[in-house]
């Protein structure tokens, strides 16, 4: 992996792995944030190929380190005791995070695809 970036980034309208950050509400310094993988182009959700988790960080302006807001894991991908893709239970890679801050800064979201690795996107608030 020499020379390869650990986190991949692309335009989320062209690439199905990029986490899309949406600020749904900001009231009394409480933010409600939705992070989706596969907003424009659906990501496969099979036992063999799926999004395992989404994480969200907030990096306030002027601070040396980001705050880890949370992690949402997606653990049902159609597998069952009968084998791969034999159940009807599939979790969708959509996560909601609610947190309070008075500061401006940057939201950083990471998603992990079991085949294509780590993906990152950022959004200023």
ABEGO torsion letter per residue (X at the ends): XBGBBABBBBBAAABAABBBBBBABBBGGBBBBBBBBGAABBBBBBAABBBABBBBBBBBBGBABBBBAEBBBBABAGBBAAEBGABABBBBBBBBBBBBBABBEBBBBBBBBAAAEBBBBBBBX
